[in-house]
Amino acid sequence: MKGGNNIKEAFWAGLGTFSSFSFGIISAALLSRYLDKPAYGTYKQIVYIYSMLLIVFSAGLPRVYPYFLPRYQKAEGKSIVMKVTLLLSSIGLVFSAFIYVGADLFASWLQNEALAASLRLFSPIPFLLLPTLGIEGILSSYQLNKYIALYTTITRFVTLFLIVCSVMVFGATVENALYGWLVGAVFTCLWAFYFKRIPFLDIEQAKTGLKYKEILGYSLPIVLSSIWAMGIKAADQFYISRYFGQEVFAEYSNGFVDIPFVPMITSSVSLVVLPLFSKIFHEKSRPEVQLLPIWKSAIYKSAMLIYPLVVFCFCHATEIMVFVFTNAYSNSGLYFMISIISNLFNIVVFAPLFFAAGKTSLYAIVHFFMAMGVWSTGYVVTVVFDNPYGVALNSVFWNALKITVFIHLAARLLQVRVIDFIPFVGIVKVILLSVSAIIVSMFMAHYLYTGADVFLQLLLSSGLYFMLIYVLGKLLKIDYAMILKGVFTNKAVHS
């Protein structure tokens, strides 16, 4: 990514993603305190079912916006948004009916009798939320990412407030949490329709030449890749939920998560570069000439931000889990450490490149083979080792293998060598910086504070660590001021 404006747009998009993940973690932290473990486990199973089915029922349509909108006039863009929104609304109705009718089946599948009634109560929510999908793609296509941050922060805060208040006022039950979520979904739906209008407020709508056939022709291969991606993600969740019980699943659900800043960074990069890549592939005969510098810059800057977070959170995983979820979830610390390993590979987001190039079928095929692998080996690990941590490690292994395969395929797509495709020297420097800083900061923190307060431990350790990252970074010529400068100014910034 090149240019201060791109960094600023990525910052706003990332802030929106960070708001979403932060409120998700805060919600989990609060609900895990109010609900007992079986009830909280049931609530997390509802989230699990919704998240998995959402990938299928969204039909790849949210990805349509950043691919097609940069290729059409703005007046036609308004018609495209209306077409896709109508499709999402129709599918949302089917989604809700499917959850209501299949509630007993899901409860039997996950061996939780209490799940069926809760799923029926939850069932209207997908109909309300599906039309809200893809709003980030609309706004990012027109470089209005500051509205993403505003929309996400407001809607997530209101939904969180309603869920927690419902539990606090009316009783600590799953049903009351779902009532709060339902009201929050109504609010989110109304706000989404308002924000979808913002890019077109002064634009007279023109009929678009984009047909439903073209929309579905692009989105349906993405559905297949999404289904297999869902399968990859669902495997460890299924095995742990089914074979190790609700309490272990609750510990796993809280711990086996991404560091919130990581999806924030990777999603923001994806939101900014996908419309840009789509336009380059559409207009240029040799897109790799323009794409490669943008790609390498994006990866390097992602590594600059992600790797220091990964190293710090890995070394303080248990303390972070105890601080967020209380001592009852100290076992989540090991799951968190295992999950963090994936973040070493997740600095590279391949979807924008393959989607912009129209290689959605290839993207789907890779995910298919990875899904088959993670499910088969996950079963073997469950039966042979009977250990939930082993199931989590199996998931991380297949994620690393997937990223490795995509690196080679992407290099072939751009007709470059892998060594020219990834900025290895810069990445190694960031890793050395992070490891050096964590060793020094942990040594200093050990002598400066020996108390038992987890919050003070994390506050002191993080303060020392990130101060060292900044200072030692200057010695290694890793300039974090450059990124901050790109956020707050419009001056061009080159890596």
C-alpha positions in Angstrom: 0.0 0.0 0.0 1.5 3.3 -1.0 0.5 6.9 -0.2 -0.7 8.6 3.0 -4.3 8.6 1.8 -4.3 4.8 1.6 -2.9 4.6 5.1 -5.5 7.0 6.4 -8.3 5.0 4.7 -6.9 1.8 6.1 -6.8 3.4 9.6 -10.5 4.3 9.4 -11.4 0.9 8.1 -9.3 -0.8 10.8 -10.9 1.4 13.5 -14.3 0.0 12.4 -13.0 -3.6 12.5 -11.4 -3.0 15.9 -14.7 -1.6 17.3 -16.5 -4.7 16.1 -14.0 -7.1 17.6 -13.5 -5.1 20.8 -17.3 -5.0 21.5 -17.4 -8.7 20.8 -14.7 -9.4 23.4 -16.3 -7.0 25.9 -19.6 -8.8 25.4 -18.0 -12.2 26.0 -16.2 -10.8 29.1 -19.4 -9.5 30.6 -21.6 -12.4 29.7 -19.1 -14.9 31.0 -19.4 -13.1 34.4 -23.2 -13.0 34.5 -24.1 -16.4 33.0 -23.0 -19.7 34.5 -20.7 -21.9 32.3 -23.5 -24.1 30.8 -25.7 -21.1 29.9 -22.7 -19.2 28.5 -21.7 -22.3 26.5 -25.2 -22.5 25.1 -25.0 -18.8 24.1 -21.6 -19.4 22.4 -23.1 -22.4 20.5 -25.8 -20.1 19.1 -23.1 -17.7 18.0 -21.2 -20.6 16.5 -24.2 -21.9 14.5 -25.0 -18.4 13.2 -21.4 -17.7 12.2 -21.0 -20.9 10.3 -24.4 -20.7 8.5 -23.8 -17.0 7.7 -21.0 -17.9 5.5 -23.3 -20.0 3.4 -26.4 -17.8 3.4 -24.5 -14.6 2.6 -23.8 -16.3 -0.8 -20.6 -14.3 -1.3 -22.7 -11.2 -2.0 -20.9 -8.8 0.4 -17.8 -9.3 -1.7 -19.6 -8.1 -4.8 -19.5 -4.5 -3.8 -15.8 -3.8 -3.8 -15.4 -5.8 -7.0 -18.1 -4.2 -9.2 -18.6 -0.7 -7.8 -15.1 0.6 -8.9 -15.8 -0.7 -12.4 -19.1 1.2 -12.8 -20.2 4.9 -12.7 -21.5 6.1 -9.3 -25.0 6.5 -10.6 -25.1 2.9 -11.6 -23.5 2.0 -8.2 -26.7 3.0 -6.5 -28.7 0.4 -8.6 -26.1 -2.2 -7.9 -26.4 -1.6 -4.1 -30.2 -1.9 -4.4 -30.0 -5.2 -6.3 -27.6 -6.8 -3.9 -29.6 -5.6 -0.9 -32.7 -7.1 -2.3 -31.0 -10.5 -2.7 -29.6 -10.3 0.8 -33.0 -9.5 2.3 -34.6 -12.5 0.5 -31.9 -14.9 1.6 -32.1 -13.5 5.1 -35.8 -14.6 5.3 -34.8 -18.2 4.2 -31.9 -18.1 6.7 -34.2 -17.3 9.6 -36.7 -20.0 8.6 -34.0 -22.6 8.3 -32.7 -21.9 11.9 -36.3 -22.0 13.3 -37.2 -25.3 11.6 -33.8 -26.9 12.2 -33.5 -25.9 15.9 -34.1 -29.5 17.2 -31.6 -30.9 14.8 -28.9 -28.5 15.8 -29.6 -29.2 19.5 -29.2 -32.9 18.9 -26.1 -32.4 16.8 -24.4 -30.5 19.6 -26.0 -32.6 22.3 -27.6 -29.7 24.2 -31.3 -29.9 24.8 -31.5 -26.3 26.0 -30.3 -25.1 22.6 -33.4 -25.7 20.6 -35.7 -23.2 22.3 -32.9 -20.5 22.3 -32.3 -21.0 18.6 -36.0 -20.4 17.8 -35.9 -17.2 19.9 -32.8 -16.2 18.0 -34.2 -17.0 14.5 -35.5 -13.6 13.5 -32.1 -12.0 13.9 -30.5 -13.3 10.6 -33.4 -11.7 8.6 -32.6 -8.3 10.2 -28.8 -8.5 9.9 -28.2 -10.1 6.5 -29.2 -6.9 4.6 -26.5 -5.0 6.6 -23.7 -7.1 5.2 -21.2 -5.5 2.8 -21.7 -2.0 4.0 -17.9 -1.8 4.5 -17.4 -2.7 0.8 -19.7 0.0 -0.3 -18.1 2.8 1.7 -14.5 1.6 1.0 -15.2 1.6 -2.7 -15.8 5.4 -2.5 -13.1 6.0 0.1 -15.6 6.8 2.9 -14.0 4.5 5.4 -14.5 7.0 8.2 -18.2 6.2 8.1 -17.3 2.5 8.5 -15.8 3.4 11.9 -18.8 5.5 12.9 -21.4 2.9 11.8 -19.6 -0.1 13.4 -18.9 1.7 16.7 -22.4 3.0 17.1 -24.2 -0.2 16.1 -21.9 -2.5 18.1 -22.1 -0.3 21.2 -25.9 -0.1 21.1 -26.2 -3.9 20.6 -23.8 -4.6 23.5 -25.6 -2.2 25.7 -28.9 -3.8 25.0 -27.7 -7.4 25.6 -25.9 -6.6 28.8 -28.7 -4.4 30.2 -31.3 -7.1 29.4 -29.3 -9.7 31.3 -28.6 -7.3 34.3 -32.2 -6.0 34.6 -34.4 -9.1 33.7 -32.1 -11.9 34.8 -29.0 -13.8 33.8 -30.4 -16.2 31.2 -29.6 -16.9 27.6 -33.2 -15.9 26.6 -32.8 -12.4 28.1 -29.4 -12.0 26.3 -31.2 -12.9 23.0 -34.0 -10.4 23.6 -31.4 -7.7 23.9 -29.7 -8.9 20.7 -33.0 -8.9 18.8 -33.6 -5.3 19.6 -30.0 -4.4 18.7 -30.5 -6.1 15.3 -33.5 -3.9 14.6 -31.4 -0.8 15.3 -28.5 -2.1 13.3 -30.7 -2.8 10.3 -32.2 0.7 10.3 -28.8 2.3 10.5 -27.4 0.2 7.8 -30.0 1.3 5.3 -29.2 4.9 6.2 -25.4 4.5 5.8 -25.8 2.7 2.4 -27.4 5.9 1.1 -24.5 8.1 2.0 -22.3 7.7 -1.1 -25.3 8.4 -3.4 -27.0 11.3 -1.6 -26.4 13.8 -4.5 -26.5 11.2 -7.2 -29.4 10.6 -9.5 -29.9 6.8 -9.9 -29.2 5.3 -13.3 -30.1 1.9 -14.5 -27.1 -0.4 -14.4 -26.1 -2.9 -17.1 -24.9 -5.3 -14.4 -27.2 -8.3 -14.5 -28.1 -10.7 -11.6 -26.4 -13.4 -13.7 -23.1 -11.6 -13.5 -23.5 -10.9 -9.8 -24.1 -14.5 -9.0 -21.5 -15.7 -11.5 -18.9 -13.8 -9.4 -20.3 -14.5 -6.0 -21.2 -18.2 -6.2 -17.6 -19.4 -6.5 -16.9 -17.2 -3.4 -19.7 -19.1 -1.7 -17.9 -22.4 -2.3 -14.7 -21.0 -0.9 -16.6 -19.6 2.0 -18.2 -23.0 2.7 -14.9 -24.7 2.8 -13.4 -21.9 4.9 -16.4 -22.4 7.2 -15.5 -26.1 7.3 -11.9 -25.3 8.2 -13.0 -23.0 11.0 -15.9 -25.3 12.2 -13.9 -28.5 12.6 -12.2 -27.8 15.9 -15.3 -26.0 17.2 -17.4 -29.1 16.4 -15.1 -31.7 17.9 -14.5 -29.7 21.1 -18.2 -28.8 21.5 -19.5 -32.4 20.9 -16.8 -34.5 22.5 -15.6 -32.4 25.4 -18.7 -30.7 26.8 -20.1 -27.2 27.2 -17.7 -26.1 29.9 -14.6 -27.0 27.9 -16.2 -25.4 24.8 -16.7 -22.2 26.8 -13.0 -22.1 27.8 -12.0 -22.9 24.2 -14.4 -20.2 22.8 -12.9 -17.5 25.0 -9.3 -18.4 24.3 -9.1 -19.6 20.7 -9.6 -16.2 19.2 -7.5 -13.8 17.2 -5.9 -10.8 18.8 -8.5 -8.1 18.1 -5.9 -5.8 16.4 -4.9 -8.5 13.9 -8.3 -8.8 12.1 -8.5 -5.0 12.4 -5.3 -4.6 10.5 -5.8 -7.4 7.9 -9.4 -6.4 7.3 -8.6 -2.8 6.8 -5.9 -3.6 4.4 -8.3 -5.9 2.5 -11.0 -3.3 2.4 -8.7 -0.7 0.9 -6.8 -2.8 -1.6 -9.6 -4.9 -3.1 -11.3 -2.0 -4.9 -7.8 -0.8 -6.0 -6.8 -4.2 -7.2 -10.1 -4.7 -9.0 -9.6 -1.5 -10.9 -6.0 -2.3 -11.8 -6.9 -5.7 -13.2 -9.8 -4.2 -15.1 -7.7 -1.4 -16.7 -4.1 -2.7 -17.0 -2.6 -5.2 -19.4 0.3 -5.9 -17.0 -1.3 -5.5 -13.5 1.7 -7.1 -11.7 3.8 -4.0 -12.4 1.5 -1.9 -10.2 0.3 -4.5 -7.8 3.6 -5.9 -6.6 4.9 -2.7 -4.8 1.4 -2.1 -3.2 1.3 -5.8 -2.1 4.8 -5.9 -0.6 4.2 -2.6 1.2 0.9 -3.8 2.6 2.5 -7.0 3.9 5.5 -5.2 5.5 3.3 -2.6 7.3 1.0 -5.4 8.5 4.0 -7.2 9.9 5.2 -4.1 11.6 1.9 -3.8 13.5 1.0 -7.4 14.0 4.2 -9.2 15.0 4.9 -7.0 18.1 1.3 -7.7 19.3 1.7 -11.4 18.6 4.9 -11.7 20.6 3.5 -9.7 23.6 0.2 -11.6 23.7 1.8 -15.0 23.4 4.1 -14.3 26.4 1.2 -12.9 28.5 -1.6 -15.1 27.2 -2.8 -16.4 30.6 -2.7 -13.0 32.3 -4.8 -11.5 29.5 -7.4 -14.3 29.7 -7.6 -13.9 33.5 -8.0 -10.1 33.3 -10.7 -10.3 30.6 -12.7 -13.3 31.8 -11.6 -13.8 35.5 -9.7 -16.8 37.0 -12.5 -19.2 36.0 -11.2 -19.0 32.5 -7.4 -19.3 33.2 -7.4 -22.5 31.1 -8.3 -20.3 28.1 -4.8 -19.0 28.2 -3.3 -22.0 26.5 -6.0 -21.9 23.8 -5.1 -18.3 23.3 -1.4 -19.1 22.9 -2.2 -21.8 20.3 -4.4 -19.4 18.4 -1.8 -16.7 18.4 0.5 -18.9 16.4 -1.8 -18.5 13.4 -1.4 -14.8 13.6 2.2 -15.2 12.5 0.9 -16.3 9.1 -2.2 -14.2 8.9 -0.4 -11.0 8.0 -1.0 -12.1 4.3 -4.6 -11.7 3.2 -5.0 -13.3 -0.2 -8.7 -12.8 -0.9 -8.3 -9.3 -2.4 -5.7 -10.5 -4.9 -7.5 -13.6 -6.1 -11.0 -12.0 -6.1 -9.8 -8.9 -8.0 -8.1 -11.3 -10.6 -11.3 -13.3 -11.0 -9.6 -16.4 -9.6 -12.4 -17.3 -7.2 -12.6 -20.9 -8.4 -9.0 -21.5 -7.6 -9.5 -19.9 -4.2 -12.4 -22.3 -3.6 -10.4 -25.4 -4.6 -7.6 -24.7 -2.2 -10.1 -24.2 0.7 -11.9 -27.5 -0.3 -8.7 -29.6 0.1 -7.8 -27.8 3.3 -11.3 -28.4 4.8 -11.0 -32.2 4.0 -7.7 -32.3 5.7 -8.6 -30.5 8.9 -11.8 -32.5 9.4 -10.1 -35.9 8.8 -7.1 -35.2 11.0 -9.2 -33.5 13.6 -11.2 -36.7 14.1 -8.0 -38.7 14.4 -6.6 -36.3 17.0 -9.8 -36.4 18.9 -10.0 -40.2 19.0 -6.3 -40.9 19.5 -5.3 -38.2 21.9 -8.6 -37.3 23.5 -7.3 -33.8 24.1 -9.0 -30.5 23.1 -5.6 -28.7 22.9 -4.5 -31.2 20.3 -7.6 -30.4 18.2 -6.7 -26.6 18.4 -3.2 -27.3 17.3 -4.4 -29.3 14.4 -6.4 -26.3 13.2 -3.4 -24.0 13.4 -1.3 -26.5 11.4 -3.8 -26.5 8.5 -4.0 -22.7 8.6 -0.3 -22.4 8.2 -0.3 -24.9 5.4 -3.1 -23.0 3.6 -1.2 -19.7 3.8 2.0 -21.4 2.4 0.0 -22.8 -0.6 -1.5 -19.4 -1.3 1.9 -17.7 -1.2 3.1 -20.0 -4.0 -0.1 -19.6 -6.0 -0.1 -15.8 -5.7 3.5 -15.6 -6.8 2.6 -17.7 -9.9 -0.4 -15.4 -10.6 1.8 -12.3 -10.6 4.6 -14.2 -12.4 7.2 -13.4 -9.8 9.4 -15.5 -7.5 8.3 -16.1 -3.9 11.4 -14.3 -2.6 10.4 -11.2 -4.6 6.8 -11.5 -3.5 7.3 -11.4 0.3 9.5 -8.8 2.0 11.4 -11.4 4.0 14.2 -9.1 5.2 11.8 -6.5 6.6 9.7 -9.3 8.3 12.8 -10.9 9.9 13.9 -7.4 11.3 10.4 -7.0 12.9 10.6 -10.4 14.5 14.0 -9.7 15.9 12.8 -6.4 17.2 9.8 -8.0 18.9 11.7 -10.8 20.5 14.4 -8.5 21.8 11.8 -6.1 23.3 9.8 -8.8 25.0 12.9 -10.3 26.7 14.1 -6.9 28.0 10.6 -5.8 29.1 9.8 -9.0 31.0 13.1 -8.8 32.8 12.5 -5.2 33.8 8.9 -5.8 34.8 9.9 -8.7 37.0 12.1 -6.4 39.1 9.8 -3.4 39.1 6.6 -5.1 40.2 6.2 -8.4 42.0 2.5 -8.0 43.1 -0.4 -10.2 42.1 -2.7 -7.6 40.4 -3.0 -8.8 36.8 -4.1 -5.4 35.5 -1.0 -3.7 36.9 1.2 -6.5 35.6 -0.2 -6.1 32.1 -0.1 -2.3 32.2 3.5 -2.1 33.3 4.7 -4.9 30.9 2.9 -3.4 27.9 4.1 0.1 28.6 7.7 -1.1 28.8 7.4 -3.4 25.8 5.9 -0.9 23.4 8.2 1.8 24.5 11.1 -0.5 23.6 9.5 -1.4 20.3 9.5 2.2 19.3 13.0 3.0 20.6 14.7 -0.1 19.3 12.8 0.2 16.1 14.6 3.4 15.3 17.9 1.6 15.8 16.8 -1.1 13.3 15.3 1.5 10.9 11.8 0.3 11.5 9.9 3.6 11.5 6.6 3.5 13.4 6.3 7.2 13.1 5.9 6.7 9.4 2.6 4.9 9.9 1.3 7.5 12.3 2.3 10.2 9.9 0.3 8.5 7.2 -2.8 8.4 9.4 -2.8 12.1 10.4 -1.5 13.7 7.2 -2.1 13.3 3.5 1.6 13.2 2.5 2.7 10.3 0.5 4.4 7.6 2.4 6.5 5.0 0.7 7.9 1.8 2.2 
